[in-house]
Amino acid sequence: MSIRSFKTSSIKTGEKRSKFWDQSAVIVNGAYEAIASAAGTGSSGTITFSSIPATYQHLQIRCLIRCDEAANAYRDLRIRLNGDTGTNYNAHLLYGDGTSAISTHRADANTYTYITAGLDAYPRNLVTANVMGVAIIDIHDYASTSKNKTTRQFLGVDNNGAGRVFMSSGLWRSLSAINSVSIISEAGNWTTQSQFALYGIKGA
Amino acid sequence: MATYEPIATTTLGSAASTVTFSSIPQTYTDIKCVIVTQEVASGSGLGENLLVRVNNTLPTQSQTTISGNGSSASSNRKTSQSYGYIKIPFTGSNWGLVEIDFFNYTGSTFKTYLSSTSGDLNGSGEVIRTVHLAQMTTAISNRIQFEAGSNSFAAGSTFTLYGILKA
């Protein structure tokens, strides 16, 4: 593990229960490289990969997720970039719930302070033990300073009779290069079973 | 060890009803299978399904799917199965593409995996995304097997297994 943990007291954020990690080393081999990873702590609903190097073409984050909120239900997955808490985000979602295919959006102007990647997309803590949500998040051309940033998500959860599978896109209306990505639970804390891994994909 | 590396590839020289990756290395964080295939009928007809078996123990599997076929979008679900089911659209020289991502395959939580199917057949076709659950707390270790039901995978089908390692 090549990450260092920082206490929130040492970092200015508008987010409660945040933890930040700063990768101190990178495994280097090939065009697809592991940058950093983290596990849920049971005491925070936010995982942040910070100080992301600008040396890749694209980023991918792979997640195994569950939150500790006591309910037999599911929660929304949210993404925030560079710690920006302004209303600078939009999303479109296409999902299946086992009965219907549904398209919806979180695209109202100046409303959302995060990208909504999935709605009721991972389990709370009274869902069957050991059932986990999963997500793959792709952020292309993340280091550009001339483009707003578009993300793509593929995620879902199944619990033998319940569940949802999502394809979604997100928009961060900012020309800034992305140097941090936060994966945020709608409520509760990420359980210690939860895992998050950040990868960089090189260009030629 | 590389972050994203091929573990094994099987290219069928002749039709086969099953393709198996055994003795799965336990050294990665996630594993991914990339499959290009068609089925040929050896039974009562083409079921167009690729069945996913994990380990020798046949854990209970279930899944939720969304798909679009050019005219409409739909969603369906399977519960309490012994296999994961992935539909393969194909015809003539148009082959179906499947990617399967197994997360935390050595971990002690149930195994959730995502499959993505793409098949465009010049006038028809289907795009499919599925989340699968295999109710097993043990590692996926001794087998990932793809079965063609009562049919066979066509000669020329390719199955590649990759390992993905976190930092």
Interface residues (C-beta under 8 A of the other chain):
Chain A: M1 S2 I3 Q23 A25 V26 I27 N29 G30 Y32 E33 A34 I35 A36 S37 R62 L64 L94 Y95 G96 D97 G98 T99 S100 A101 I102 S103 N130 V131 M132 G133 V134 I136 F154 L155 G156 V157 D158 N159 N160 G161 G163 R164 V165 M167 Q193 Q195 A197 L198 Y199
Chain B: A2 T3 Y4 E5 T29 D30 T60 S62 Q63 T64 T65 I66 S67 G68 S72 A73 S74 S75 N76 R77 T79 S80 D101 F103 N104 G107 S108 T109 F110 T112 Y113 L114 S116 R129 T130 V131 H132 L133 Q135 T137 I164 L165 K166 A167
